[in-house]
Amino acid sequence: MSNEKRLLGVICEFDPFHNGHARLLKLLREQTGCDGIVCAMSGSFTQRGEAAIVSKWARAEMALRCGADMVFELPALFAVRDAAHFARGGVQLLAALGVEWLGFGSESGDLRPLMAAADEEPDAQALRAGLARGESFARARGAILPPNDTLAVEYLRALRGTNVRPVTVRREGGGYHDAALGTLASATAIREALRAGKDVSDAMPHAAHEILTQEIARGAFQPPGALDRVMLARLRLMGAEGIERIPEVSEGLENRLLRATQDCGSRQAALGAAKCKRYTWARLSRAMTQGMLGMEKAMCSRVTEPPYARLLGFRREAAELLHAAAGRAKIPVETRGARLRETGGETFALEMRATDLWALGCADETQRAACRDLTEKLAIV
C-alpha cells in the first residue's frame, strides 16, 4: 500500500550511544528513505557478557534524541548469547514488527562479500586446522569470515526466510574493540575513557552525552567490578552440575569455570584463569553472566524466538509509526512491565532478574532498588 509506513530496523546495544551510531542511523535513513527507525536494543547486559554502563531506559532515551523513532528491548535470553543467537533474536523481533529493512554497519559497506560469506559454509579444512590448534569453534570460524563482520554475516543468515531486506553502511572510526578515543570512537573506547576519568563529550552527540552525565551524577551507572561478588557467589553456589546447565558451557568447561571462580576474587581474574585457546574471552564472559542470571540450556530450547515486543520508548512525533507497527505486529507489543509479569513467562522473569541484578551494581545505593521493570515509565521524547 502506498500509504503504509515503511520502517527500518537496527539491532543494537548503544553502550553508550556515540557519534558512530548517530552517523549510522542518519545514513541508513537517507539511503532507504524509510519513514522511521526501529531499534531492537539489548537491556541490562550486553552480548559480550558485561553489565551495560547505564540503564536500558537511559540508553533508549539517548537513541530517541539522536535519530531513532522507537526502541524495543531485545530480551536477555537473546541479547546475552553468541553472535548467531543474538542476530537471530534481533531479526525475529524486528521482522515481527514488520520492518522492511535491517540496517547495520560493516567494514566495506558492500553487501556482496557479506552475502557470499553468509551463503558459504566455513571452509572445512581451515576450520579443522583451527580446531587442531586448540582454538574455539567460534575463533576458528571467525578467522575465515571478514574481519569485524561476524555479526553482519549472522544478520544475513538470520534474514533467510523473512521479507526483510538488508542494507549496510561502511563503518568509519574505531571498530568494536578499538580503544582509541576520538570523534568516531568505539563504545569500548568510550567506556575505557570514562573509567579513566577522561572527557568523552567529543565522541558522543550532545544530547546523549548530557543523559550519560546525568546518570553518572546520580550514581545510576556501573563502576568496574561492581557485580563481581554477586557473580562469583552465584557461580560458586551453583557447583559444576549447575554451571553445566549454562548455555555457553560444554566440553567440561563447567569444571574450569568452577575452579576459576573458587580460586579468584574478581571477575577479571576468573576470566584470566579460565581463558585458553579453546574458550574465547567473550564466551567465558557470557557464560559467567548467564550463570549469574539463571539462564539455562533448557530455557533456551523452550524459547526460540522473542514472545513479545517490549517498548522502552518512542518519539512523540513517531506515535503514528508506533501505532502502525503495533497494528501489524505478529507478536504482542507491550508497554507495561506489570502486564508482562503476567504474560511474559520465563522470558520476562529472566528480564526482571537481569534488571534487578544490574541495579545492585549501581554506584549509588539509592539506585539499587528492585522491580524497576514494573515501575519505570516509557522514555518519551
Residue pairs with C-beta under 8 A, 6 or more apart in sequence:
4 324
5 35
5 36
5 320
5 321
5 324
5 325
6 32
6 33
6 34
6 35
6 36
6 100
7 34
7 35
7 36
7 37
7 38
7 97
7 98
7 99
7 100
7 101
7 321
7 324
7 325
8 28
8 29
8 32
8 34
8 36
8 37
8 38
8 99
8 100
8 101
8 102
8 103
8 167
9 37
9 38
9 39
9 40
9 90
9 94
9 95
9 97
9 99
9 101
9 102
9 103
9 164
10 24
10 25
10 28
10 37
10 38
10 39
10 40
10 68
10 102
10 103
10 104
11 39
11 40
11 74
11 86
11 87
11 90
11 91
11 94
11 102
11 104
11 155
12 21
12 39
12 40
12 41
12 42
12 63
13 41
13 42
13 46
13 47
13 52
13 59
13 79
13 187
14 21
14 39
14 41
14 59
14 60
14 62
14 63
14 187
15 42
15 46
15 52
15 53
15 59
15 187
15 191
16 53
16 54
16 59
16 62
16 187
16 190
16 191
16 204
16 208
16 212
17 59
17 62
17 63
17 66
17 204
17 205
17 208
18 184
18 185
18 186
18 187
18 190
18 203
18 204
18 205
18 208
19 173
19 183
19 184
19 185
19 203
19 204
19 205
20 105
20 171
20 172
20 173
20 174
20 184
20 185
20 186
21 63
21 66
21 67
22 66
22 67
22 205
22 208
23 169
23 172
23 184
24 103
24 104
24 105
24 169
25 37
25 66
25 67
25 68
26 67
27 169
28 34
28 37
28 101
28 103
28 167
28 169
29 37
29 67
31 103
31 167
31 169
32 100
32 101
32 103
32 167
34 100
34 101
35 321
36 69
36 70
36 318
36 321
37 67
37 68
37 69
37 70
37 103
38 68
38 69
38 70
38 71
38 72
38 94
38 97
38 99
38 325
39 60
39 63
39 68
39 70
39 71
39 72
40 72
40 73
40 74
40 89
40 90
40 93
40 94
41 56
41 59
41 60
41 63
41 71
41 72
41 73
41 74
41 312
42 52
42 56
42 73
42 74
42 76
42 79
42 80
43 52
43 56
43 73
43 74
43 75
43 76
43 79
43 351
43 354
43 355
44 51
44 52
44 55
44 56
44 76
44 354
44 355
44 357
44 358
45 51
45 52
45 76
45 79
45 80
45 289
45 293
45 354
45 358
46 52
46 79
46 80
47 79
47 80
47 81
47 83
47 86
47 282
47 286
48 282
48 285
48 286
49 80
49 282
49 284
49 285
49 286
49 287
49 288
49 289
49 290
50 285
50 289
51 222
51 226
51 227
51 358
51 361
52 59
52 222
52 358
53 191
53 194
53 212
53 221
53 222
54 211
54 212
54 215
54 216
54 220
54 221
54 222
55 215
55 220
55 358
55 372
56 73
56 312
56 355
57 312
57 313
57 376
57 379
58 211
58 212
58 215
58 220
58 379
60 71
60 312
60 313
60 379
61 211
61 313
61 379
61 381
62 205
62 207
62 208
62 211
62 212
63 71
64 70
64 71
64 313
64 314
64 315
64 379
64 381
65 205
65 207
65 208
65 211
65 381
66 205
66 207
66 208
68 315
69 314
69 315
69 317
69 318
69 321
69 322
70 311
70 313
70 314
70 315
70 318
70 321
70 322
70 325
71 311
71 312
71 313
71 314
71 379
72 93
72 97
72 309
72 310
72 311
72 312
73 310
73 311
73 312
73 351
74 86
74 89
74 90
74 93
74 306
75 89
75 306
75 310
75 347
75 348
75 350
75 351
76 293
76 295
76 350
76 351
76 354
77 89
77 295
77 299
77 300
77 303
77 347
77 350
78 85
78 86
78 88
78 89
78 90
78 93
78 306
79 86
79 89
80 286
80 289
80 290
80 293
80 295
80 354
81 89
81 247
81 286
81 300
82 138
82 248
82 283
82 286
83 138
83 150
83 151
83 154
84 154
84 157
84 158
85 300
86 151
86 154
87 151
87 154
87 155
87 157
87 158
88 154
88 158
88 305
89 305
89 306
90 155
90 158
91 102
91 155
91 158
91 159
91 162
91 164
92 158
92 305
92 306
93 306
93 309
93 331
94 102
94 164
95 162
95 163
95 164
95 330
96 306
96 309
96 329
96 330
96 331
97 309
97 325
97 328
97 329
97 333
98 324
98 325
98 328
98 329
98 330
99 164
100 163
100 164
100 165
101 164
101 165
101 166
101 167
102 155
102 159
102 164
102 165
102 166
102 167
103 166
103 167
103 168
103 169
104 151
104 152
104 155
104 166
104 168
104 169
105 152
105 168
105 169
105 170
105 171
106 114
106 146
106 149
106 152
106 168
106 169
106 170
106 171
107 146
107 147
107 148
107 149
107 170
107 171
108 114
108 146
108 170
109 168
109 169
109 170
109 171
110 168
110 170
111 156
111 166
111 167
111 168
113 146
114 146
114 149
114 152
114 153
114 156
114 168
115 156
115 166
117 145
117 146
117 149
117 153
118 153
118 154
118 156
118 157
122 140
122 141
122 144
122 145
123 144
126 140
126 143
126 144
127 137
127 140
127 141
127 144
129 140
130 139
130 140
130 141
130 143
131 137
131 140
133 140
133 277
134 276
134 277
134 278
135 143
135 277
135 278
136 277
136 278
136 279
136 280
136 283
138 280
138 282
138 283
139 277
139 280
142 150
145 153
146 152
146 153
148 171
148 175
148 176
152 168
155 166
156 166
159 165
159 166
172 184
173 182
173 183
173 184
173 185
173 186
174 180
174 182
174 184
174 185
174 186
174 188
174 189
175 186
176 186
176 187
176 188
177 186
177 188
178 185
178 186
178 188
178 189
179 186
179 188
179 189
179 192
180 189
181 189
181 190
181 192
181 193
181 198
181 200
181 203
182 189
182 202
182 203
183 202
183 203
184 203
185 193
185 200
185 203
189 203
190 200
190 203
190 204
193 199
193 200
193 203
194 200
194 216
195 223
195 224
200 209
200 212
201 209
204 212
215 221
218 364
218 367
219 362
219 363
219 364
219 365
219 366
219 367
220 362
220 363
220 364
220 367
221 362
221 363
222 358
222 361
222 362
222 363
223 361
223 363
225 266
225 267
225 268
226 360
226 361
226 362
226 363
227 267
227 292
227 357
227 358
227 360
227 361
228 265
228 266
228 267
230 292
230 357
230 360
230 361
231 261
231 267
231 288
231 289
231 291
231 292
232 261
232 264
232 265
232 266
232 267
232 270
234 291
234 292
235 243
235 257
235 258
235 261
235 288
235 291
235 292
236 258
236 261
236 262
238 291
239 258
240 254
240 255
240 258
241 254
242 291
243 249
243 253
243 254
243 257
243 258
243 287
243 291
244 254
245 296
245 297
245 298
246 254
246 287
246 290
246 291
246 295
246 296
246 297
247 287
247 290
247 295
247 296
247 297
247 300
248 283
248 284
248 286
248 287
248 290
249 257
249 287
251 278
253 274
253 279
253 287
256 274
256 276
256 279
257 270
257 274
257 284
257 287
257 288
257 291
259 273
259 274
260 270
260 271
260 273
260 274
261 270
261 288
263 270
263 273
264 270
264 272
264 273
267 288
270 288
271 281
271 284
271 285
271 288
274 284
275 281
275 284
292 357
293 350
293 353
293 354
293 357
294 350
294 353
295 350
299 346
299 350
302 346
303 345
303 346
303 347
306 331
306 347
307 331
307 332
307 344
307 345
307 347
308 331
308 332
308 333
308 334
308 340
308 343
308 344
308 347
308 348
309 329
309 331
309 332
309 333
309 334
310 334
310 335
310 337
310 340
310 344
310 348
310 351
311 322
311 333
311 334
311 335
311 378
312 378
312 379
313 378
313 379
313 380
313 381
314 322
314 378
314 379
314 380
315 380
315 381
316 380
316 381
325 333
326 333
332 343
334 340
334 343
334 344
335 378
337 348
337 352
337 373
337 374
337 375
337 376
338 374
340 348
340 351
340 373
341 348
341 352
341 374
344 351
348 373
351 373
352 371
352 373
352 374
355 372
355 373
356 370
356 371
356 372
356 373
359 367
359 368
359 369
359 370
359 372
360 368
362 368
